[in-house]
Structure formats: structure tokens, C-alpha cells
């Protein structure tokens, strides 16, 4: 491994020792503040704990334009079902497999800790550069709220390099807008009449609800609800509780429900679960190899959701949209499938006598995002549920005539002897929010190759780290 790759990974490993779950960035924000202060770097934090650092230009580059390097400090915290990792205190454990870096049964957090590592490595190296602004935001993963909290014109630079893309050799110049919707059903109860069981449906691959939703990934919440409906129609099942998913932007991998079934119908229920599993395995053949469904005995429960309410909840969740709503109509003639509008049926929770449902809608077209959100709200209304939509953020409209894009493409070709790709992604990036607050900001997003973000299978391609470093270093003296 070359020295600069090792240096960047060493810094990333230091970052990975500090808890940084979305909405719990106090420790990592303080760590970054201390890192800057130890090096006599001008550093400030705002009220939401975003961190701003100002790095003076190296001699000879004082008259070059200020460049902002930006990434987010939080990470999606997902783990395998057999992991006892505590994201509030345990460090992320690195696992190298050939040229790939994984974590031990958890998300790696290269999305987006590697951005911090790049920027900090530039500060600690002797590479020439103009005046730099380092902007490290909080809570990108649950609604871009750190970027939303930025003050108008709070950045000095008019050139921003976001290091939050996941394909080396690909420049991103646009992204979707998004919004979350919360739906909840207040619960009413009746007595449990039968033996109690836990129904688990899972083993799905999961992944990022932006970049991976077009890849025919199974949503465990949807599979669970379909299985529950089959049981509801064919047995005397009582619904007691239901849980699934972990985050608005992660495709659910495992979901479970607590149900009650007459003892004499247990065999029939097992047959229904097995038949539904066979159905799912056929629907996702070649895409999902580890799907499972099972019924397990639980200790007796005292109360179940009233039958009429359980029926309404299940009907609502069966009708709930999930996956691709519209494909990008500009892609045709054998090009790759790209999502224009989608929804992630993200989280189901039974708590405090309420069933809560969270979804995440995305679209390149803001009116389509709003239409899909309205559709979900109307379904909730018809089902007699309460609902609220929020955490919305704007799309980032691409600028194909960007001077930054032109320079980046030229530098990439010079360094690597081939052309970079340019794309617009279905995920959300902070560039849209930052650009809306800073008129005239020229922006691009890039990064090393990261696969399967937002899942325990997240991995980073180590050889791509140095290529992104070389690109950044050359861009800093070119712009």
C-alpha cells in the first residue's frame, strides 16, 4: 500500500473510533474541533455542530480562488442480526479482504468519513493549495439537516468539491430532492386468544434507498406485510406488534411481527409462510439469495390489536407504494435503468400504543416528489391514520456548462489517460441545499469507489483512494 493511501486510511480509522451515528454527532464534532485546535487551525462550530475550518493558502497560491471541501460527519448505523456492536460507544472494526475494506458485521462509514479523512490529509501534507474552507456537516443521512441549518452565504468560496460520491472516475453534478412522511395509527386492544408467535421475514440484501432502489432489491417490510396478509386471510390470526427497517434511507433487510394463532392452525400457518417464501424467492431469483421466513414460539402476550384496526393497518401497508414510481424517461436505447421517482417503505415500529410508519420519497422532479408524497398522505387519510411530511430538501439541477466540471474532466484525462463519466444520481446530496444558500456556487461531487453503503456489506475499494487523492491535489492547483 502506498504512503498516502495508508495516511488517509490511518486518519479514517481514527475517525472510526469516534461514535457518529446520525443525530448523535456530539463526539465526532468535538473531536474535529479538538483536531483543528491542536494544529492552530481557525475553526468554528454552529449551533447544530457543523464544523468549519479555514486553511490559509500555501505560498504562491494566495491569488487562486478559495475552494470549499465538503463532507458529512455522520454515518448510517446498520449491523447484522448476530452482531452485538453498540454504535453509541464501540469503534468500527476494519476488515481487509484483498483490495477491499469492510467493517466487522456493521456499516463501514466510508460514507462519508472518508471525505473527512481526505480533507484532513491535505492539511497534514505538504501539497500546495489555495485558501481552503473545510465544511463538515451533521445529520446528512436523515434529512440533510446540517446543510439545511447553514446560514445564507456562510461560505466564502464559490467552488465546492463534495467528496460524497461512490464511484471513482464518475463526477456527479446533480441529484434528487427528497422528503420523509410519517404515518401513525393509534392502537386499540383486545385480549389475546391464542398461542403467540414471532414471524420473521428477512435475509434481504438491503442497501441505499437512492442508489440501490433500482437494483430489484427486496424490501423486508413489504415481504412481511404480504405474509401477514396471507395469514390474515386464511387463519384466525391476531396481530400484536410489527417492527421492521432501521432508517429512512436504508432498504429494510429484516422485519418481524408478533402474532397469535390457534394451535390447530399452526401447521396451516407454517405452510402459508413457506408458500410466501417460495413466492418471494421466485420474484427475486438471481437478485436475492438469502431470503427466509419463519414462525417461532413466544411467551404468551396479554393484548392484541383489535381486529378491525389490524385489518385497516394491513390493508394500508399492502397498498403502500414502494420502489420505483417512475424511471428516468431520458434513458433509452439500451442505456442503464435510472430512477426518476421512488419511495422507500423504510421503517415500521410498534411503540407507545401506536404503529408508526416512515417512508422516504425521492425524485429529480420536485413536482413528482410532491405528487408521490400526496399519494401517501391520501392513503393514510383514507385508512384513518395520522400523517406528517417533513425533512424535505431540494434537488440539485445539473450545470453541464460548469467551469469546475470542465476542469475536473480535463485533469482526470491528463492524470489517467481516459475520460471520466458524468452523471446525475437518484440519491440526495448536500450540494442542492448548499447551492440554494450560496448563489453562483460551482459544485461537483466525487469520491473513491464504495459499494453497498447503508448496509453491513458496505465496502471501499482501496486502490481507488489514491486516484481520488491525485485528482484532488491536481485540481487544487489547477482551479
C-alpha positions in Angstrom: 0.0 0.0 0.0 1.4 3.4 -0.9 2.1 6.0 1.8 -0.7 8.4 1.0 -3.3 5.7 0.9 -2.0 4.5 4.3 -2.1 8.0 5.7 -5.7 8.6 4.5 -6.8 5.2 6.0 -5.0 5.9 9.2 -7.0 9.1 9.6 -10.2 7.4 8.6 -9.5 4.7 11.3 -9.1 7.5 13.9 -12.4 8.9 12.8 -13.9 5.5 13.0 -13.0 5.2 16.7 -15.5 8.0 17.5 -19.3 7.4 17.6 -21.0 9.3 14.8 -24.5 8.0 14.3 -26.8 10.4 12.6 -28.3 12.8 15.1 -25.6 11.8 17.6 -22.6 13.7 16.3 -21.6 15.4 19.6 -18.5 13.3 20.0 -17.2 13.5 16.4 -17.9 17.2 16.2 -15.9 17.8 19.4 -13.1 15.5 18.1 -12.9 17.5 14.9 -12.8 20.8 16.8 -10.0 19.5 19.0 -8.1 18.2 16.0 -8.1 21.7 14.4 -7.3 23.5 17.7 -4.3 21.2 18.2 -2.9 22.3 14.8 -3.8 26.0 15.4 -6.3 25.9 12.6 -9.0 28.5 12.5 -12.1 26.6 13.4 -15.7 27.3 14.4 -18.9 25.4 15.0 -22.5 26.5 14.6 -25.5 25.7 16.8 -26.2 22.3 15.1 -22.5 21.3 15.4 -21.4 21.7 11.8 -17.6 22.3 11.8 -15.9 25.0 9.6 -12.2 25.2 9.2 -10.2 27.8 7.3 -6.8 26.8 5.9 -4.5 29.6 4.5 -3.1 29.3 1.0 0.4 27.9 0.6 3.0 30.4 -0.8 2.3 31.2 -4.4 -1.4 30.3 -4.4 -2.8 33.3 -2.4 -4.5 34.7 -5.5 -6.2 31.5 -6.5 -9.9 31.2 -5.8 -11.0 29.8 -2.4 -12.1 26.2 -2.6 -14.5 24.5 -0.2 -14.0 20.8 0.5 -17.2 19.3 2.0 -18.4 16.1 3.5 -20.7 14.9 6.3 -19.5 13.5 9.6 -22.5 11.2 10.4 -22.9 7.6 9.2 -25.8 5.2 8.7 -25.5 2.6 11.5 -26.6 -0.9 10.3 -25.4 -4.2 11.6 -26.0 -7.9 11.0 -28.6 -9.7 13.2 -25.8 -11.6 15.0 -23.7 -8.5 15.8 -23.6 -7.1 19.3 -22.0 -3.8 18.2 -23.1 -0.7 20.1 -22.8 2.3 17.7 -23.0 4.7 20.7 -19.7 3.6 22.1 -17.9 0.8 20.1 -15.3 1.7 17.4 -15.8 0.5 13.8 -13.6 -2.5 13.3 -11.8 -2.6 9.9 -11.5 -5.8 7.9 -9.4 -6.0 4.8 -10.2 -8.6 2.2 -7.9 -8.3 -0.8 -8.3 -4.8 -2.3 -11.5 -4.1 -0.3 -12.0 -2.6 3.1 -15.1 -3.8 5.1 -16.2 -3.4 8.7 -16.9 -6.3 11.0 -20.6 -7.0 10.7 -21.5 -3.3 10.5 -21.6 -0.5 8.1 -18.1 0.8 7.4 -19.0 4.5 7.4 -16.8 5.3 4.5 -20.0 7.1 3.5 -18.9 9.7 4.5 -16.0 9.5 6.9 -13.6 9.1 4.0 -14.4 12.7 3.0 -13.1 14.0 6.3 -10.0 11.9 6.0 -9.2 13.3 2.6 -9.5 16.9 3.7 -7.5 16.3 6.9 -4.8 14.5 5.0 -4.5 17.5 2.7 -4.0 19.7 5.8 -1.4 17.4 7.2 0.5 17.0 3.9 2.8 19.5 2.2 0.8 19.7 -1.1 0.3 23.2 -2.5 -3.2 24.6 -2.4 -5.2 27.9 -2.4 -7.1 29.0 0.6 -9.4 26.2 1.7 -12.6 26.0 3.6 -13.4 22.6 5.1 -17.1 22.1 5.8 -18.1 19.0 7.8 -21.8 18.8 8.3 -24.0 16.8 10.7 -27.0 14.6 10.0 -26.8 14.3 6.3 -28.2 10.8 6.3 -31.6 11.6 8.0 -32.6 14.7 6.0 -29.5 16.8 5.2 -30.4 18.9 8.3 -26.9 20.1 8.9 -26.8 21.6 5.4 -30.3 22.9 5.8 -29.2 24.8 9.0 -26.4 26.6 7.2 -26.8 30.4 7.1 -27.2 32.1 3.8 -23.8 32.9 2.2 -21.9 31.4 5.2 -19.2 30.2 2.9 -16.5 32.4 1.4 -15.7 30.1 -1.6 -17.6 29.9 -4.8 -16.1 26.5 -5.8 -17.3 23.4 -3.8 -16.0 19.9 -4.1 -18.3 17.5 -2.3 -16.5 14.2 -1.5 -19.6 12.1 -1.1 -19.9 10.1 -4.4 -19.2 6.4 -4.5 -17.7 5.7 -8.0 -14.1 6.7 -8.7 -14.0 8.1 -12.2 -17.5 9.4 -12.1 -18.4 13.1 -11.5 -21.8 13.8 -10.1 -23.4 17.1 -11.0 -27.0 16.7 -9.9 -29.2 14.7 -7.5 -32.8 14.1 -6.4 -34.8 16.1 -4.0 -36.5 14.2 -1.2 -38.9 14.3 1.7 -40.0 11.9 4.5 -43.5 11.0 5.5 -44.5 9.7 8.9 -47.8 7.8 9.3 -49.2 6.6 12.6 -52.1 4.5 13.8 -53.2 4.9 17.5 -53.9 1.4 18.7 -56.9 -0.2 20.4 -56.5 -3.6 22.0 -58.4 -6.7 22.8 -57.5 -9.9 24.6 -55.1 -12.4 23.1 -57.0 -15.6 22.5 -54.3 -17.9 21.1 -50.7 -19.0 21.4 -48.2 -16.3 20.5 -45.5 -16.5 17.8 -42.9 -14.3 16.2 -43.0 -14.1 12.4 -39.7 -13.1 10.9 -39.2 -12.4 7.2 -35.7 -11.2 6.1 -32.3 -12.0 4.8 -32.7 -9.3 2.1 -29.7 -7.6 0.7 -30.8 -4.1 1.7 -28.7 -1.1 0.6 -29.1 2.6 -0.1 -32.6 3.6 -0.9 -31.3 6.0 -3.5 -28.6 4.3 -5.5 -29.8 0.7 -4.9 -33.5 1.0 -5.2 -33.3 0.5 -9.0 -31.5 -2.9 -8.5 -34.5 -5.0 -7.7 -33.7 -5.3 -4.0 -36.4 -6.9 -1.8 -37.9 -4.7 0.9 -38.4 -6.8 4.0 -41.2 -4.6 5.3 -43.2 -5.3 2.1 -42.5 -9.0 2.3 -43.5 -9.2 5.9 -46.8 -7.4 5.3 -47.6 -9.6 2.3 -47.0 -12.7 4.5 -49.2 -11.2 7.3 -52.0 -10.5 4.8 -51.9 -14.1 3.6 -52.2 -15.3 7.2 -54.9 -12.7 7.9 -57.0 -14.0 5.0 -56.5 -17.7 5.7 -56.3 -18.1 9.5 -57.7 -16.6 12.7 -54.5 -14.6 13.2 -54.4 -11.7 15.7 -51.8 -9.0 15.2 -49.9 -7.9 18.3 -47.0 -5.9 17.1 -44.9 -5.3 14.0 -41.3 -4.0 13.5 -39.0 -3.5 10.5 -36.3 -1.3 9.0 -33.9 1.0 10.6 -33.5 4.2 8.7 -35.3 6.3 6.1 -32.6 5.8 3.5 -31.8 2.1 4.0 -33.8 -0.6 2.3 -35.1 -2.8 5.1 -33.3 -6.2 5.3 -35.3 -7.9 8.1 -38.7 -7.4 9.6 -40.8 -9.2 12.2 -44.3 -9.3 13.7 -45.7 -10.7 16.9 -48.9 -12.6 16.2 -51.3 -15.1 17.8 -52.7 -18.1 16.0 -54.9 -21.0 17.2 -52.9 -24.1 18.0 -54.9 -26.1 15.5 -54.0 -23.6 12.7 -50.2 -23.6 13.4 -49.5 -26.2 10.7 -51.5 -24.2 8.2 -49.7 -21.1 9.1 -46.3 -22.7 8.6 -47.5 -23.8 5.1 -48.6 -20.3 4.3 -45.2 -18.8 5.4 -43.4 -21.4 3.4 -45.5 -20.7 0.3 -45.0 -17.0 0.6 -41.2 -17.5 1.0 -41.2 -19.6 -2.2 -43.1 -16.8 -3.9 -40.5 -14.2 -2.9 -37.6 -16.4 -3.9 -39.1 -16.7 -7.3 -39.8 -13.0 -7.6 -36.3 -12.1 -6.6 -34.5 -15.0 -8.3 -31.0 -14.0 -9.3 -31.1 -10.9 -7.1 -31.8 -12.2 -3.5 -30.2 -15.5 -2.5 -30.7 -15.4 1.3 -34.4 -14.7 1.9 -36.1 -16.6 4.7 -39.3 -16.7 6.6 -40.1 -18.5 9.9 -42.5 -18.8 12.8 -41.1 -19.1 16.3 -42.9 -19.7 19.6 -43.0 -16.8 22.0 -44.1 -16.4 25.6 -47.8 -15.5 26.0 -48.9 -12.0 25.4 -52.0 -10.3 27.0 -53.3 -8.0 24.4 -53.6 -7.9 20.6 -54.7 -5.1 18.2 -58.4 -5.0 17.7 -59.4 -7.0 14.6 -61.0 -4.1 12.6 -57.9 -1.8 13.2 -55.5 -4.6 12.4 -57.3 -5.1 9.1 -57.1 -1.4 8.3 -53.4 -1.3 9.1 -52.6 -4.3 7.0 -54.7 -3.0 4.0 -52.8 0.3 4.2 -49.4 -1.3 4.3 -50.3 -3.6 1.4 -51.3 -0.5 -0.7 -48.3 1.5 0.5 -46.0 2.4 -2.5 -42.5 1.0 -2.5 -39.7 1.1 -5.1 -39.6 2.8 -8.4 -42.6 5.0 -9.3 -41.1 6.4 -12.5 -37.9 5.6 -14.5 -35.9 8.5 -15.9 -37.5 8.9 -19.4 -34.3 10.4 -20.8 -32.6 7.0 -20.7 -33.4 4.7 -23.6 -31.9 2.6 -26.4 -30.3 0.1 -24.0 -28.9 2.6 -21.5 -28.8 1.8 -17.8 -32.0 2.0 -15.8 -32.2 5.1 -13.7 -34.9 6.0 -11.3 -36.6 9.3 -11.6 -39.1 9.0 -8.7 -39.2 6.4 -5.9 -40.3 5.6 -2.4 -38.7 3.6 0.3 -41.1 1.8 2.7 -38.4 2.4 5.3 -39.5 1.7 9.0 -42.4 0.2 10.9 -42.4 0.4 14.7 -45.0 -0.6 17.3 -44.4 1.6 20.4 -46.3 3.6 23.0 -49.6 2.2 21.8 -49.0 3.4 18.2 -47.9 1.8 15.0 -45.5 4.2 13.3 -44.5 4.1 9.6 -41.8 6.1 8.0 -41.2 6.5 4.2 -38.7 8.4 2.1 -39.7 9.8 -1.3 -37.2 11.0 -3.9 -37.4 12.5 -7.3 -35.3 14.5 -9.8 -38.6 16.4 -10.5 -39.8 18.2 -7.4 -43.5 18.2 -8.5 -43.2 14.4 -8.9 -41.7 14.1 -5.4 -44.6 16.1 -4.1 -47.2 14.1 -6.0 -45.9 10.8 -4.5 -45.9 12.4 -1.1 -49.5 13.5 -1.6 -50.5 10.0 -2.7 -49.1 8.5 0.6 -50.9 11.2 2.6 -54.2 10.4 0.9 -53.8 6.7 1.5 -53.2 7.5 5.2 -56.3 9.7 5.3 -58.4 7.0 3.7 -57.1 4.5 6.2 -57.9 6.7 9.2 -54.3 7.3 10.1 -52.5 10.5 11.2 -49.7 11.7 8.9 -47.0 14.4 8.6 -44.4 15.1 5.9 -41.1 16.9 6.5 -37.3 16.9 6.3 -37.7 18.0 2.7 -34.7 19.0 0.6 -34.3 20.4 -2.9 -32.9 18.6 -6.0 -29.6 19.7 -7.4 -30.1 20.7 -11.0 -27.1 19.9 -13.2 -25.0 22.6 -14.8 -23.4 20.9 -17.9 -21.5 24.1 -18.7 -19.8 24.3 -15.2 -16.2 25.5 -15.3 -15.4 23.2 -12.4 -16.8 20.2 -14.3 -14.7 21.2 -17.4 -11.5 21.5 -15.3 -12.2 18.2 -13.5 -12.7 16.3 -16.7 -9.5 17.8 -18.2 -7.4 16.9 -15.1 -8.8 13.4 -14.9 -7.9 12.7 -18.5 -4.5 14.2 -18.0 -3.8 12.0 -15.0 -5.3 8.7 -16.0 -5.4 8.7 -19.8 -9.2 8.2 -20.1 -12.3 10.2 -19.8 -14.3 10.5 -16.5 -18.1 9.8 -16.6 -20.6 12.4 -15.6 -23.9 11.6 -14.0 -26.9 12.7 -12.1 -27.8 10.4 -9.2 -31.1 9.3 -7.6 -29.7 9.8 -4.1 -29.7 13.1 -2.2 -26.6 15.2 -1.8 -26.0 18.3 0.2 -24.9 20.2 -2.9 -28.5 21.0 -3.7 -29.1 22.6 -0.3 -25.7 24.4 -0.2 -26.1 25.7 -3.7 -29.6 27.2 -2.8 -28.0 29.1 0.0 -24.9 30.3 -2.0 -25.8 31.9 -5.3 -23.3 31.2 -8.0 -21.7 28.2 -6.3 -20.0 25.9 -8.8 -20.1 22.4 -7.4 -19.1 18.8 -8.2 -19.3 15.6 -6.2 -16.6 12.8 -6.4 -15.1 10.1 -4.3 -13.5 6.7 -4.1 -15.4 3.5 -5.0 -17.8 2.4 -2.2 -20.2 -0.4 -2.7 -23.3 -1.3 -0.7 -23.5 1.8 1.5 -26.1 1.8 4.3 -25.7 -2.0 4.8 -23.2 -4.2 6.7 -21.9 -5.2 3.3 -20.5 -1.7 2.7 -17.0 -1.9 1.3 -14.4 0.6 -0.1 -12.1 -0.2 -3.0 -8.6 0.6 -1.6 -6.8 1.2 -4.9 -9.4 4.0 -5.8 -8.3 6.1 -2.7 -5.0 7.2 -4.2 -6.6 8.0 -7.6 -9.1 10.4 -5.9 -6.2 11.9 -3.9 -4.2 12.6 -7.1 -7.2 14.2 -8.7 -7.9 16.4 -5.7 -4.3 17.5 -5.4 -4.1 18.4 -9.1 -7.5 20.2 -9.0 -6.4 22.4 -6.1 -3.6 23.9 -8.1 -5.5 24.0 -11.4 -8.6 25.9 -10.5 
